[in-house]
Amino acid sequence: MLFDNHNRPITYLRLAVTDRCNLRCFYCMPESGIKYLPKNQLLTYEEMERVVAVLARMGVSKLRLTGGEPFVRAGLMPFMERLSVIPGLSEIHMTTNGVLTAPHVAEMARLGVKSVNLSLDSLDRARFHQITRRDELPAVLGTLDELLAHNIRVKINAVVMDGQNIEDLYALSELARTQPIDVRFIEEMPFNGEGNHYPVLTWTHQRILQELRSFYPALEQRPAAPHATAATWQVPGYVGTLGIIAAYTRTFCGSCNRIRMTAQGMLKTCLYDDGVLDIRALIRSGASDTELTAAFLKAFAHRPLNGFEAEKHRQPVTESMSTIGG
Ligand code: SAM
């Protein structure tokens, strides 16, 4: 087992395979997009595969592919196939916006993808369009149907945004009534690519819970899974669950088992840090697997206690979540 300096196990890597996205969600990036990295600055699939294999040997057993939008990068499915046979890696998960995903779901099921987080902030076509700046709701719902048809576990991620999708919270929650879907509501974070932050967060996890309780007074809390970021709630009789992720309030850092790698190969040991190890530079300077392992161990020995401490040691956030992977 791999532990950090605060005795937290590190078992989970979130890998951004690209910084590009086919949506323009206003809370993630400006309408004009962000300055995408030139291709030679992205890690190649071979480089990513090597890093995953090194980390799997060290004790990382769970991998999430994210981005940007993973399916925007050509060659994703053959890459996933190679990942699926890496020794020690027991779970592959994905986060996707669902626009291009449906045709790949059968293959994902064949490769044993364990769950998919589908980002979906509104079930209303006009509001979806307004939030994402693209009219793609039907394609996303098509992906949801395919995932359910192939029995892949689905979690829906909805960012809760004042004045944007509050009227959607009930309709989204109702998806859990008859289907095995975990609908998770996420506090909005400052990673919008523009550096403009609200002075205070209006839809905190407490307020989201209050809103859910107003729909479902009998809401019952479920025990938290180890290392979970979501507090999980059950509406009696519903097949799926409701979750609330205090991503901005950061209530879960004490049990954080996750590390991130950006598409340009920057290691983040906390979502709120600025990148702590340039893996791309190491690899391209010819580092051996032993040297990579030593560099990882050094980074894990200096992990901030929580997201607030990580934030203290950096400039204010200006980056888009699309470069980090969520
Ligand atoms: N393109 C994929 C998708 O849309 O799921 C994966 C990448 S996306 C950056 C990952 C997650 O980050 C999405 O669920 C998205 O809603 C969330 N996200 C992006 N910006 C955010 C922000 N400012 N606050 C909270 N969540 C955010």
Residues whose N, C-alpha, C, O or C-beta is under 5 A from the ligand:
A	BS01	SAM	Y27 C28 T66 G67 G68 E69 T95 T96 N97 N117 S119 N157 V159 E187 E188 M189 P190 F191 N192 M321 S322 G325 G326
